[in-house]
Amino acid sequence: MSAVATPSESAPEPLVLRQDRAGIATLTMNRPQARNALSRGLMAALQEAFNAIAEDASVKVVVLQGAGPLFCSGHDLKEIRANPGREIYEALFRQCADLMLSITRLRQPVIARVHGIATAAGCQLVATCDLAIAAENIRFATPGVNIGLFCSTPMVALTRAVGRKAAMEMLLTGEMIDAARAIEIGLINRAVPETELDAAVTALAEKIASKSPAILAIGKEAFYRQVELPVEDAYGYACEAMVRNMMARDAGEGIDAFIQKRPPVWQGQ
């Protein structure tokens, strides 16, 4: 297991742990004593880890999880109150936005492994990840409204993952929702008993890792680009993406393997 840390924040252990196995990189937010709150240091360490993975051809899938009893409680409010000022706030939320965008733009699919709670910017992380599997006892919330701080940046990811009415209810009430409700509104893919969480995440990650990484990258980019376009423009873009996909070596290999009734041998091109 390797670690990514930043010199700006002293900690007894690295802020992010990375473990690679069979093409799957697992990143662990490692501030359990602070409920994995997104301090400036933790966000910088996550950004460094995602930047490294973006350049690592051996990684096909990323799993994001939290150390300790919960996934992530959101921004570090003690750090925020200790450093007031417009310029500091602007830098903080720009840093957070850049981190979320880097997850969306990463060529590898990212799976959130969620347990305990995921609130505010922690809920934003889950909504930002491409897929999410949670423990059945999970709870989610965007509770900023309860402390006079509307969850405006978490709202960006939330409203792109769930329907408007469901998102507004979470944002306006700040109330917790359980796993069943999170599945119902599309915030997570599914929930399993906590004892089965690792197995469920591993099975999903391994299934995705068995596909062509080049085709996964084309597909992920196309998904996020077309989803924000008007339908006619989306079809135009999707047609271009399909042509680019068809020209890839792995597309020819996959089609030939299907016709010949044999497993494909991906070249990553």
N, C-alpha and C positions, 0 to 999 in steps of 0.2 A: 504494500500500500504506500502510495506517495502522498505528499502533502503540498498544498499551495497556501502560502501565507504572505502577508504584507508587513513590511517593517514599521508602518505607521501605527499599528495597534499591537501592543504586547499582549500575549496570551500564553497560558501554560502549555497549550497545545495548538497546533495549526488550526486556522479558522475553517479550512476546507480540506477534507481528505479525499484522495482519489484512489480507486482500486480498479484495475483493468483485468478482464477475464474473457477470453474467447470473443473479442470484438465488442464487448460491453464495458463501458466506462461508468463506474458508479461514483458520483460526487456526493459527499456527506457534509452538510452544513454542521459545523462543530462548535456551537456555542450553547450546549445544553443548559448550562447554568443561567443563561439569559434567554431561555426559551427560543433559541436560534433566531433572535431578533436581528433584523438586517441593519447592522451597523455599517458605517462607511467602510470599515475594514473588511467585514464579511462580504459586502457587495464587491469590493475590489478583488478579493480573493476568488470569488465566483467568476468574475469577469475574466481574470487571468486564466482560470481553469477552462472556461469555455473557449477563450482565444486559442489556448494550446490544443484543445480537442479539434477545433476547426482546421488545424494544420496537420492533424494526425490521421493519416489514411488507414491506420489499423483499427480505428474506432468506427463501429457501424451504428451503435445505439448508445444513448446516454440515459442513465437513471439518476434522478435527483431525489435525495432524501435528507431527513434531519436526524441528528444524533439525539439520544435521550428520549423523554416521554412524549414529545410532540414534534410536528413537522416544522412550523415557523409561525411565530406570533405577530409578525409584521415588522414595521420599523422600530428602531430602538428609541423609545420616547425619552428616556433619560439622557441619551446622547443629544437628541434634538433640543431638549430644554436647556442643556448645558452650553449650547452653542447657538444662541438666537441671532437673527439677522437675515435680511432679505438675500444677500449674496450667498450666504451659507445654505439657506433653504433652497435657493435656485440650483446650486451645485448638487445638493443632496438628491432632489427629485429628478434632475437631469441624469445623474448617475444611475438612479433606479430605472428610469426609462430606457437608458442605453443598455442596461443589463437585460431587461425584458426583451428588447428588440434583438439582442444578440442571440437569445434562445430561439426566437422565431426565425431568424436568418441563418441559424446554424444548419449546415447541410444534413447533419444526422438527426433523426427523430429523438425527442426527449420525453421520457416517461417520468411522471411524478409518482413517487412511492410515498403515500400520505398516511400518517397516523396521528392520533391524539387530537390536535386542533390545527387549523390553518386559517388565520385571521388577518384581515387588512392586507398588507403587502404579501403575507404568506398565502392568502387566498388568491391574490394576484399572480403569484408564482404558479399555483396549480392551474389557474385559468390560462396562463401563458404557455405552459407545457403542451406538447402535441397530444399526449395521452396522460391519463391519470388513473391509478388503481389505489383504492383506499381501504383501510381497515373498517370493519362494520361499525366500530364505535367512534368514528371520526365526526368532528363537528367543524363547520365552516361559518364564517361571519365577515361582514365588512362593517365593523362596529364604530368607525370613526365618528359618526353622528352622535354617539353617546358621550363623547368627550369634546364636542365642538370642533371636530376636524373631519369634515366630510371626505369619504374615501374616493377622491377624484381620480387619482392615478390608478388605484386598483379597479376603478370603474371601467377604464379603457379595455383591460383584458376581460373583465367579467362580462361586459356587454357584447363582446365578440365570441363568447363561449356559451352564453345562455340567452333566453328570450328577454325582451325588454321588461315585461311585467314582473318576471321573477327577479331580474336584476334590480329593478326599482324597489321592490319590497325589501330585498336584502340591504340596499343602500339607505333607504329611508327609515327603517326600523332598527337596524344594527343587530337584529336578533340572530341567534345561532340556528343553523339548519343541520339536520342529520344526514347520514349517508343515503338513506332512501330518497330524500328530497333532492340531494345533490345529483343523484342518478336521474331522477325525474326531469330536472331542468337542464341536464346535459353538462354539468360542471365536471363530473368524473365519468369514466367509462363503466366502472363497476366497483363493488365493495365485497370483501371477503372477510372471514374471521381473521383476527389479527395473527393467529398462529399460522395462517396460510398465506399471509401477505407476501413474504419473500418468494415463495414458490410461484405465486400468481404473477408477480412482477418478472421473475426470471423467465417463466414460460413465454410471456408476451415478448420480452426483450430478445430471447433466443429465436422466436418465430420471425421477428422483424430482421434480426441479424442474418438470417438465412437468405434474405433477398439480395439483389444486386445493390451495392451502396451507391453506384452511379445513378441508377434508376430511382432509388429512394430520394436522392438529392434533387433530381429533376422534379419528382412528384411533390416533394414538400414545398419547394419554391413556387411551383405552379399553384398549389392549393392556396397559399396565402396571397399570392398576387391576384388570382381570379376572384377570390371571395369578396373583395372590396369593389370590384368593377360592376358597372351595369351589365345586364345579362348578355346583350349583343357583343359588347367589348370583351366580356369574359369568354364567350365562345371563340372570338377571334384570337385571343391570347392562347386559349387551350388548344386550338388547332396548331398554332406555332409550336407549342410545347410538345404536342404529339409527334409532329414532324421531327423535332430535335431528338425526341425519345427514340423514334424509329431509326434514326441515323446512328444511334449508339450501338457499339459492338455487342453489349449485353442483351439488347433487344433481339438482335439476330440470333444470338445463342439461345435465348429463352424460347423463341418461336421454334427454332430447329429442334431443341430438346423436347418440346411439347409434341411436335409432329413425329419425332423418332421415339417417343415414349421412354425418355431417359432423364435423369436428373440434370439440370443445367450446371455448367461450370462457369461461374462468373469471373470476369476479368477486371471488373471495377471500371469499365470504360463504356 
